[in-house]
């Protein structure tokens, strides 16, 4: 890359001062401002007059915007070698994840689950079913694959089914990794209802510094309707598990993940109030999944992305309101996007990568030993389409990475080469997510622009940039803190 950006390219011609460097643009709000971004995610908002002068290459050094545009590598002053070399360095920093192997490893100890959630995307099995638990032999092969990754830091995440029903496998995997690789940086996490959390299990999770995500869909009535149990006590049991986890593992290690269904769509303030009132300083609001078995219930639980955007705006405003009352809280997905916007670094969130995180950043190990390029790919396979099955846990990592699934991902995994993405001003902060577009549009290279993925993220970026650039100063400061206070750990979709 050094050669490509000027160190050995003496024939790059001199460019006149004020010439714009490669950029993308989008009108913000009512169109009075134009957002200009480059490949490194540097950005600046210009009024229409300044933008027209900038685009024409006629902006002069006496313009108030001139120095800022030069500093952000949107405008060239003098010869291009130094500016392009610095820009290349920034792009390398933003894309540093391509230099390492898969960092996130998702294991499914069991498909068994005691709940029948309306929006479940997994091919769950009844709690008493046989032959749906990962065997110790399969688990040990999965450990081999995990440790083959050269990622500097690993995250091993347990999902299900209800993963705590397969706690023996969790214990085996964790203890084996600790014994085999005592010096590796490994974070363990689990997503669970916490209904089966016991004192002994909690002590084990605490010993190994687990990050715990509890599935909580808001107030008791919404949660119990979304996640039915005989006795209608799903919410009570989850909150009892949260209390135990906080007491033994630590409150800072216990978070909530909320899936927004049609029932919850009309109660953004109630959902936010329930979660913050329960002591969660971070709220993660996600729309329904378009994968696997969730499609079968979409008619009862689904909605269009415009409805989710309206929900999200109200929910975010409510979280900001809580902060004005002196209660510190964030919306976790907004914080991830803000990290991409406001820092030189990537958050690690695998769905927002280009090249795609599927396979390159994450592997999913099913209970039966199948290895998939993402957890969503596993769900597609359970519904009958194994396009993203890379192989089995017995296949060495280089064999998995050379699979047909990875070749398929490669054809639609680079957003800079995709219709609907390549010219988008928000591209530096977003991702290609070929698995999502294969599932929803039938092809990994489908035009992103009409997709619900694009509509969701375009709406979020317009909302966040609007607040960052023109919102009240206290909101600007708060969102800046969310995006810059820490780098986000590797996370699943």
C-alpha positions in Angstrom: 0.0 0.0 0.0 3.0 2.3 0.6 3.9 2.1 -3.1 0.3 2.6 -4.2 0.1 5.9 -2.2 3.2 7.7 -3.3 6.4 6.5 -1.6 7.6 5.0 -4.9 5.3 6.9 -7.2 7.3 10.0 -8.2 5.2 10.7 -11.3 2.1 11.7 -9.4 1.5 15.2 -10.8 1.2 18.3 -8.7 -2.4 19.1 -8.0 -3.6 22.7 -7.5 -4.5 23.9 -4.1 -8.1 23.4 -3.3 -8.6 20.2 -5.4 -11.0 17.8 -3.6 -9.7 14.4 -2.7 -11.9 11.3 -3.4 -15.1 11.6 -1.4 -18.8 10.7 -1.2 -21.7 13.1 -0.3 -25.2 13.0 1.0 -27.6 15.8 1.8 -28.6 16.0 5.5 -31.9 17.1 7.0 -33.7 19.6 4.8 -30.9 19.6 2.3 -29.3 22.8 3.5 -26.1 20.9 4.5 -24.1 18.3 2.6 -22.1 15.7 4.4 -18.8 14.9 2.8 -16.9 11.7 3.8 -13.8 9.8 2.7 -12.7 6.2 2.8 -11.2 6.7 6.3 -14.4 8.0 7.7 -13.3 11.6 8.0 -16.2 13.9 7.5 -17.4 17.5 7.3 -20.7 19.1 6.8 -20.8 22.1 4.3 -23.5 24.5 3.4 -24.7 24.4 -0.2 -22.6 27.3 -1.3 -19.4 26.0 0.2 -20.0 22.6 -1.1 -20.5 23.8 -4.7 -17.2 25.8 -4.4 -15.5 22.7 -2.9 -16.8 20.3 -5.6 -15.7 22.7 -8.3 -12.1 22.9 -6.9 -12.4 26.6 -6.3 -12.3 26.8 -2.5 -9.6 29.2 -1.4 -7.4 29.3 1.7 -9.3 32.3 3.1 -12.5 30.2 3.3 -13.4 29.2 6.9 -13.8 25.6 5.8 -10.5 25.3 3.9 -8.1 24.2 6.7 -10.6 21.8 8.2 -11.1 20.1 4.8 -7.4 19.8 4.3 -6.8 18.4 7.8 -9.5 15.8 7.2 -8.0 14.7 3.9 -11.0 15.9 1.9 -9.1 18.7 0.2 -5.6 18.7 -1.2 -3.1 21.4 -0.6 0.1 21.1 -2.7 1.6 17.8 -3.9 -0.4 14.7 -3.1 2.3 12.3 -1.8 2.1 13.1 1.9 -1.7 13.6 2.0 -2.3 10.3 0.3 0.2 8.4 2.4 -1.5 9.8 5.6 -4.9 8.9 4.2 -3.7 5.4 3.4 -2.5 5.0 7.0 -6.0 6.1 8.3 -7.7 3.5 6.0 -5.3 0.8 7.2 -6.2 1.7 10.8 -10.0 1.5 10.1 -9.6 -1.8 8.3 -7.0 -3.4 10.7 -9.4 -6.3 11.3 -8.5 -7.8 7.9 -5.0 -8.6 9.2 -6.2 -11.2 11.7 -8.2 -14.4 11.7 -11.7 -14.9 13.1 -11.9 -13.3 16.6 -15.5 -14.1 17.4 -16.4 -17.8 17.9 -20.0 -18.7 18.6 -20.7 -22.2 20.1 -24.1 -23.8 20.4 -24.0 -26.3 23.3 -27.6 -27.3 22.8 -30.6 -26.6 20.7 -32.9 -27.4 23.6 -34.9 -24.6 25.0 -37.8 -24.3 27.5 -39.4 -21.3 25.8 -41.3 -20.8 22.5 -40.6 -17.2 21.7 -42.8 -15.8 19.0 -39.9 -14.4 17.0 -37.4 -17.3 17.5 -35.1 -17.7 14.5 -33.5 -20.9 15.8 -34.7 -24.4 15.2 -35.1 -24.9 19.0 -36.0 -28.3 20.4 -38.1 -29.2 23.5 -36.2 -29.3 26.8 -36.5 -33.1 27.0 -35.5 -33.9 23.4 -32.6 -36.2 22.7 -29.7 -35.8 20.3 -29.6 -32.0 20.2 -26.7 -31.4 22.5 -23.1 -30.9 21.5 -20.9 -33.9 22.3 -17.6 -33.5 24.3 -15.7 -34.7 21.2 -17.3 -32.1 19.0 -16.6 -29.4 21.6 -12.9 -30.3 21.8 -12.6 -30.2 18.0 -14.2 -26.7 18.1 -11.6 -25.6 20.6 -8.9 -26.8 18.1 -10.4 -24.5 15.5 -10.8 -21.6 17.8 -7.1 -21.8 18.8 -6.0 -22.0 15.2 -7.1 -18.4 14.7 -4.3 -15.8 14.9 -6.6 -13.1 16.2 -4.8 -11.1 18.9 -7.9 -11.3 21.1 -10.6 -14.0 21.0 -14.3 -13.9 22.1 -16.0 -17.2 22.7 -19.8 -16.7 22.9 -22.3 -19.4 23.9 -25.7 -19.3 22.4 -28.6 -21.8 21.9 -31.3 -23.0 22.3 -30.8 -22.1 25.9 -27.1 -22.5 26.4 -27.3 -23.0 30.2 -29.0 -26.4 29.5 -25.6 -27.4 28.1 -23.5 -26.1 30.9 -21.2 -29.2 31.0 -20.1 -28.4 27.5 -19.6 -24.7 28.4 -17.4 -25.8 31.3 -15.4 -28.2 29.1 -14.7 -25.6 26.4 -13.7 -22.8 28.9 -11.4 -25.1 31.0 -9.8 -26.6 27.9 -9.1 -23.2 26.4 -7.7 -21.9 29.7 -5.5 -25.0 30.0 -4.4 -25.1 26.4 -3.8 -21.3 25.9 -3.2 -19.7 29.3 -1.6 -16.6 27.7 -4.2 -15.9 25.0 -6.6 -13.0 25.5 -9.9 -14.7 25.6 -13.3 -13.2 26.6 -16.2 -15.5 27.3 -19.8 -14.4 26.9 -23.2 -16.0 27.0 -26.7 -15.0 25.8 -29.4 -16.5 28.0 -32.8 -16.2 29.6 -30.9 -16.9 32.9 -33.8 -19.1 34.0 -31.4 -21.9 34.7 -28.7 -19.9 36.4 -27.6 -21.4 39.7 -25.2 -20.3 42.4 -22.6 -22.8 41.2 -23.0 -21.8 37.5 -22.8 -18.2 38.4 -19.6 -18.8 40.4 -18.0 -20.5 37.4 -19.0 -17.6 35.1 -17.6 -15.1 37.6 -14.3 -17.1 37.9 -13.8 -16.8 34.1 -15.1 -13.2 33.8 -18.0 -13.9 31.6 -20.0 -11.2 29.9 -23.6 -12.1 30.3 -26.4 -10.8 28.0 -30.0 -11.4 29.2 -32.8 -11.5 26.8 -35.3 -8.9 28.1 -37.9 -7.4 25.8 -39.1 -4.6 28.1 -41.9 -4.5 30.7 -43.4 -7.7 32.1 -46.4 -7.8 29.9 -44.5 -7.3 26.7 -41.8 -9.8 27.7 -44.2 -12.5 28.8 -46.2 -12.1 25.6 -43.1 -12.4 23.4 -41.5 -15.2 25.4 -44.4 -17.4 26.7 -44.1 -19.9 29.4 -46.7 -21.9 31.3 -47.4 -19.7 34.3 -46.6 -16.5 32.4 -43.5 -15.9 34.6 -40.8 -15.6 32.1 -40.0 -12.0 33.0 -39.9 -12.7 36.8 -37.6 -15.7 36.3 -35.2 -13.7 34.0 -35.0 -10.8 36.5 -34.3 -13.3 39.3 -31.4 -14.6 37.1 -30.2 -11.0 36.5 -30.2 -10.4 40.3 -28.1 -13.5 40.9 -25.7 -12.7 38.0 -25.2 -9.2 39.3 -24.6 -10.4 42.8 -22.0 -13.1 41.8 -20.6 -12.0 38.5 -20.9 -8.2 38.9 -23.4 -5.7 37.5 -20.9 -4.3 35.0 -20.8 -7.7 33.4 -24.6 -8.1 32.9 -26.3 -6.5 30.0 -29.8 -6.6 28.4 -30.6 -7.4 24.7 -34.1 -6.3 23.6 -35.8 -7.6 20.4 -38.5 -5.3 19.3 -41.7 -7.0 18.1 -44.9 -5.5 16.8 -46.3 -5.5 20.3 -43.4 -3.5 21.6 -43.2 -1.2 18.7 -45.8 1.1 20.2 -44.2 1.4 23.6 -40.6 2.7 23.1 -40.7 4.8 26.3 -42.1 2.0 28.3 -39.4 -0.4 27.1 -36.6 2.0 27.8 -38.1 2.9 31.2 -38.4 -0.8 32.2 -34.7 -1.5 31.3 -33.2 1.6 32.7 -35.4 1.3 35.8 -34.1 -2.3 36.2 -30.6 -0.9 36.5 -29.2 -1.5 33.0 -26.9 1.3 32.0 -26.8 0.1 28.4 -29.9 -0.7 26.2 -29.4 -2.7 23.0 -32.5 -2.3 20.8 -32.6 -4.6 17.7 -35.3 -5.2 15.1 -36.7 -8.6 14.3 -34.4 -11.0 12.5 -35.1 -12.0 8.9 -33.5 -15.4 9.3 -34.5 -19.0 9.6 -37.7 -19.9 11.5 -38.4 -16.2 12.4 -39.8 -15.8 8.9 -42.6 -18.1 9.7 -44.0 -15.8 12.4 -43.3 -12.5 10.6 -46.9 -12.1 9.7 -47.8 -12.0 13.4 -44.8 -10.2 14.8 -43.2 -8.2 11.9 -43.3 -4.6 10.7 -41.6 -2.5 8.1 -38.4 -0.6 8.7 -40.1 2.8 8.7 -42.0 1.7 11.8 -38.8 0.5 13.5 -37.2 3.9 12.7 -40.1 5.7 14.3 -39.8 3.5 17.4 -36.0 3.9 17.6 -36.2 7.7 17.4 -38.6 7.9 20.3 -36.6 5.3 22.3 -33.3 7.2 21.7 -34.9 10.4 22.8 -36.1 8.7 26.0 -32.6 7.4 26.7 -31.3 11.0 26.2 -34.0 12.2 28.6 -32.9 9.8 31.3 -29.4 11.2 31.0 -30.7 14.7 31.5 -32.3 13.4 34.7 -28.8 12.4 35.9 -29.1 8.7 35.0 -26.2 7.6 32.8 -27.4 5.2 30.1 -26.6 4.5 26.5 -28.1 2.8 23.5 -25.5 0.2 22.6 -26.0 0.1 18.8 -25.8 3.9 18.6 -22.6 3.7 20.5 -21.2 1.2 18.0 -22.1 3.4 15.1 -20.7 6.5 16.9 -17.4 4.7 17.5 -17.1 4.2 13.7 -18.0 7.9 13.0 -16.0 9.6 15.7 -12.8 7.5 16.1 -10.1 6.1 13.8 -10.9 2.6 14.9 -13.5 -0.1 14.1 -15.7 -1.3 16.9 -15.2 -5.0 16.1 -18.9 -5.4 15.4 -18.9 -8.1 12.7 -22.1 -7.1 10.8 -20.6 -3.7 10.1 -17.5 -4.7 8.3 -16.2 -4.5 4.7 -14.7 -6.9 3.8 -17.5 -8.8 5.5 -17.2 -10.2 9.0 -18.9 -13.5 8.1 -16.2 -16.2 8.1 -13.4 -13.6 8.2 -14.3 -12.3 11.6 -16.7 -14.8 13.1 -17.3 -18.6 13.0 -20.4 -20.4 14.4 -20.1 -24.0 15.6 -23.5 -25.8 15.7 -24.3 -28.5 18.2 -23.8 -31.2 15.6 -20.3 -30.0 14.6 -21.3 -28.0 11.5 -19.2 -24.8 11.1 -20.9 -21.7 9.6 -19.6 -18.3 8.4 -22.0 -16.7 10.9 -24.8 -17.5 13.3 -27.2 -16.2 10.7 -25.8 -18.7 8.3 -26.4 -21.5 10.8 -30.1 -20.4 11.1 -30.5 -20.4 7.3 -29.1 -24.0 7.2 -31.6 -25.0 9.9 -34.4 -23.7 7.6 -33.0 -25.8 4.7 -30.4 -23.6 3.0 -26.8 -24.6 3.8 -25.1 -22.0 1.6 -22.9 -20.7 4.4 -21.9 -24.0 5.9 -18.1 -24.0 5.7 -17.5 -27.6 6.8 -17.2 -29.4 10.2 -15.2 -28.9 13.3 -12.9 -31.7 12.1 -11.8 -29.5 9.2 -8.7 -27.4 9.9 -9.2 -23.6 9.7 -7.4 -23.2 6.4 -9.8 -25.8 4.8 -12.8 -24.0 6.2 -11.5 -20.7 4.9 -11.2 -22.2 1.4 -14.7 -23.5 1.4 -17.5 -22.7 -1.2 -19.2 -20.7 1.5 -16.3 -18.3 1.8 -16.1 -18.0 -2.0 -19.7 -17.1 -2.0 -19.2 -14.5 0.7 -16.2 -13.1 -1.2 -18.3 -12.2 -4.2 -20.6 -9.9 -2.1 -18.4 -9.1 0.9 -16.7 -5.8 -0.1 -19.1 -2.9 0.2 -16.9 -0.6 -1.8 -17.7 -2.9 -4.8 -21.4 -3.3 -4.3 -24.4 -1.5 -5.9 -26.1 0.7 -3.4 -23.0 0.9 -1.2 -20.1 2.0 -3.4 -21.3 5.6 -3.7 -22.9 5.9 -0.3 -21.5 8.6 2.1 -22.1 6.4 5.0 -20.0 3.5 3.6 -17.0 4.0 5.9 -19.2 3.4 9.0 -21.3 0.6 7.6 -20.8 -3.0 6.3 -21.7 -5.3 3.5 -23.4 -8.2 5.4 -23.8 -10.6 2.4 -25.5 -13.2 4.6 -28.4 -10.8 5.4 -28.8 -9.8 1.8 -28.7 -13.4 0.6 -31.4 -14.3 3.1 -33.7 -11.3 2.2 -32.9 -10.6 -1.4 -31.7 -13.9 -2.8 -28.1 -13.0 -3.7 -25.0 -11.8 -1.8 -24.4 -9.0 -4.4 -28.0 -7.7 -4.3 -28.4 -4.0 -4.5 -28.2 -2.8 -0.9 -30.2 0.4 -1.3 -33.7 -1.0 -1.2 -32.9 -3.5 1.5 -34.2 -3.2 5.1 -30.5 -3.4 6.3 -29.7 -0.2 4.2 -32.9 1.6 5.2 -32.3 0.9 8.9 -28.7 2.1 8.8 -29.3 5.0 6.5 -32.0 6.2 8.9 -29.7 5.7 11.9 -26.8 7.6 10.3 -29.1 10.5 9.3 -30.4 10.6 12.9 -27.0 10.5 14.6 -25.3 13.0 12.2 -28.2 15.3 12.7 -27.8 15.2 16.4 -24.0 15.5 16.3 -24.0 18.5 13.9 -27.1 20.4 14.9 -28.5 18.9 18.1 -28.4 20.7 21.5 -24.9 20.9 22.9 -25.7 18.5 25.8 -26.8 15.8 23.3 -23.8 16.4 21.1 -21.5 15.9 24.2 -23.4 12.8 25.3 -23.2 11.1 21.9 -19.6 12.0 21.6 -18.9 10.3 24.9 -20.8 7.2 23.8 -18.7 6.9 20.7 -15.3 7.7 22.2 -15.3 6.5 25.8 -14.1 3.0 24.9 -13.6 0.6 22.1 -16.4 -1.9 21.8 -15.6 -5.6 22.2 -16.3 -8.0 19.4 -20.0 -8.7 19.2 -22.4 -10.8 17.3 -25.3 -9.7 15.2 
